[in-house]
């Protein structure tokens, strides 16, 4: 039953990593994870609508409307009207960019405390396994974006990123 043990260990690892990242990001930013996810998504995809942000966060439209109101009041985002005045586009304000930078640094530190304990050869193997798993888990364009909702795209070589590859594949398939 080694396969069951693998599944169990991977499940525990996933939760432990998310807890570690969530705690580090919340401690450093003082913000709830959903707020940080929203700001990070806006840093990766500027000028998106509330509808798109709601879909990417997996939240109800009304919930994201309230979140956007709070983020705008706090000076983290800016709202812009498009040619269709019903559509409001969101972008990061400098204060939002600062929060994203703090969050990504906290995330990196939390993860590095673990990965630094592995020799380089083990890190290389872990990279390959992570790439395979992320590719398998990016089953559609929205899921691919969600998978990287707290990624530091300045560190990731998007040409080598398995999630970006899957995203492009799904976008290309949708266009066909």
Secondary structure, DSSP 8 states (H G I E B T S, - for coil): -HHHHHHHHHHHHHHHHHHHHHHHHHHHH-S-HHHHHHHHHHHHS-SEEHHHHHHHHT--HHHHHHHHHHHHHTTSEEEEE-SSTT-EEEEE-HHHHHHHHHHHHHHHHHHHHHHTTS-HHHHHHHHHHHHHHHHHH--SHHHHHHHTTT--TTTS-TTT-HHHHHHHHHHHHHH-
